[in-house]
Amino acid sequence: MSNAPCETVRDWIPEYASGRLAPLEATSVRSHLEDCSECRAELDLAMLILASRAEVPAGLARTVRAAVRSDRAHMHRPWWGISAAAVAALALGIGMSSDGSEQVESALPGYAFEVEDGDAWLSDDGLIAGAPDLDALSDEALLQFLDELTVGGAGGGA
């Protein structure tokens, strides 16, 4: 029996089955497989999987390379096109910022209003958000709600 433990041999089995394992490790695997039926079963499974793989069509690599080269050729953009777009965007931005302030101010209507009591709307927030419906709560729930309000403040936390 080889010195290699089953765990190590099982890690090497895929490479061994495909013939890519280094000679020294391959010798250890062969020696181990002579005495270990579990690892032999693992090798049989790996060999079955390798045998069932589909064959790569002839010329696939050449076809893929040609497609990649073709896509790269179509993606090439002249440097002056990007520069022209940047200059146009800059000119448009400068043009809008120089005259735009007067046009914006004249387009806004002159609304003026004053709030007489700055805290008035806060006292009527029940009208805005809707007053809480406490009628459906039991006395116990109301007492708990009151305790939460008095202990934790408006946020309910202590």
C-alpha positions, 0 to 999 in steps of 0.5 A: 500500500502507498503512503498517500492517504485516501483524501490525497489520492481522491484529490489527484484522481481527476488529474490521474484519470486525464493523464495530467498528473505528475509521474511521482504522484501517478506512481503513488496513486497506482500503488494506492489503488492496488489495495483501496477499493473505495479509491478504485471506485472513485477512479472508475467514476472519474473515467466514466465521466471523462469518457462521456464528455462531448468531443470539441468540434474541429475548428472551434478554437479558430472560429472563436478567435475569428469572431473575437477579432471581428468584434474588436474590429467593429468596436474600434472608434476613431479618437477624434469622435470622442474628442468632438463629443466632449467639445460639444458637451462642454460648449453646450454646458457653457452656453446654458450656464451663461444665459440660463440664470436670467431665463430661469428667474424670469420663468418662475412666478413671484409667489410670496407668502408668510407663515404667521405662526411658525409652529401652527402646522405642527399642532395640527399634524393630526389633520395632515397625517390623520389622527390616530384611531384610538376608539378600537383599542382596549383599556389595557392597550390605551394604558400601554400606549400612554406608558410608552408615550410618557416613558419614551417620548414621541419615539417610544424608546426608553 
